[in-house]
């Protein structure tokens, strides 16, 4: 049986090679487990950071029209005196969850204009693309979605999957 000598202080120990291989396998499995756990933790931290970022963006830019609690403006389905529709709610009572991600992203970034809205549609919704980064937009959408009940999240997720399949 081959051995490997190792010095610990003044004591020389001999460890069989097969034991070294077994120890190395255990170390590799432990290292893999710790790495996986760390990556999972990073993913959870990233998701938490995205929610915090999304709430900050929503509170600063969106809540002025869409409400602090995503409730929208009163009578949002009825045109105002200027012929424009008030800001809709982003909670489950509105229609935000009826649209796939790329449409919601486009409306925030480019405004309510083709291909994200009808031609000649007049809206008070600004295009935020010069103000918000793509990461900010994704974060605010993640925040809004996190407030929906499970039924609306599943529906919107399915709408997004279908739209991605058709693009």
N, C-alpha and C positions, 0 to 999 in steps of 0.2 A: 504494500500500500504506500503510495507516494504521500509525502507530507510537505507542508510549507512551514518554514520556521518564522516565528515572529518574536521580537524581543519586547518584553514589557518590563521596564526597569532593568533589573539584573537577571530576570527569569526568562528563559527561552521556552516557548510553548510550541508544540507541534500539532498542527491541525490537518487532518486528512483532506485531500483535494475535494472528495465528494461532499464533505461537510461544508467546505467553502462554497461549492456550487449551490447547495441547498440554502445556505445563508444568503447568497446573492439572489437566488430566486425569491426568497422571502422579502429581501430588501426591495427588489423590483416590484413585487406585488404591493408592498406597503407604499412605495413611491408612486405607483400608478394610482392607488386609492387616494392618497393625499392630493395628488395633482387633480384627479377627477373632482374631488370634494372642493378644492380651491377654485377650479373653473366653474363649478356649479354655484359656489358662493359669489364669484365675480358676476355671473349671469344674473343672480338675484339682486346683487348690488346695482348692476347696470339698470335693471328694470325699476328698482326703487328710485334710482337717480333720475331715470326718464320720467317717472310719475311726478317727482318733485319739480323737475324742470317744466313739465307740462302744466302743472298747476300754476307755477310762477308766470309762465307765458300767458296762460288763460286769464289769470287774475289781472295782469297788466294790459293785455291787448283785447281780449275777447269779452270779458265780463261787462265792459262798458255798454255793450249793445245786447249781448246774449244773456246777461244776468249773472250774478255771483254764484247762483245755484243752478246754472244752465237752463233757467226757466224761460228765457227769451223775453221779448217785449209783449205787452198786452195786445190782444187782437191781431196776432201775427199773421193770420190768414186773410186779413181784410186790408186792402190798400188804404194808405193814408191820404191826406189832402194833396200830396205831391204825386199820387199815383204809384207809390212804391210800397212794397210789402215790408212791414216791420221785421226786425231780426227774429228768426224762429228760435224756439228752444232747442238745446242740444241734449236734453234729457229724453227719456222714453216717450214723452208726449209729443215730441217734434218728429221731424222726418229725416234727421241726419242719419240715423241708422238704416234708412232705406237705400243709401248710396254706397257704392264700393269705395275702397280706400283711395284709388287714384282720382276719383271725382272729388272727394272731400279735400284731398291734398291740392288738387288743381284749383279748386275754388278759393282756398286760403292763399295759395301762392299767386294766382293770376287774376282772381276776382270772378264774378259771376258773368262770364262771357263765353262764347263758343271756344272750345267744345264743352265747357263746364256749365253752360247756361244757354238759354235761348238767345237768338240774335235780337238785337235792339232791346234787351231786357235792361231796365234801369234799376239799380240797386245801390243802397248805401254801403254795401259790403266792399271794403277796399281790397285791393290786391296787396298782400303783405310780403310779396317776394323780395322787395328791396329792404324790408325791415327784419323779417324773420329768416333764419337759416332753414335749410331742409330738415336739420335735426330738431330745431324748435317746432317746426310744423308736425313732424312725426311724434314728438313728445306731447304736444297739445292734443293731437288726435288720440294718442294712447290714454291720456288723462280723461278725455271726454268719454271714450269707450269704457273706461274703468267704472264709470258712474252708471252705466246701463245695467238693467237686469239681465240675467243669463239669456233669456229668450231673445232679446234684442241683439245681444252680442253674437249669439249663434247665427241669427238671421243675417246680420251685417257681414259676418265672416264668410257665410255661404255666398252672399252677393259678391264679395271681393274675389273669392275663388272662381266663381263663374266668369266674372269680368276678366280676370287674368287669363283664363282659358280661351277667351275670345279675342285677346289682344295680340 
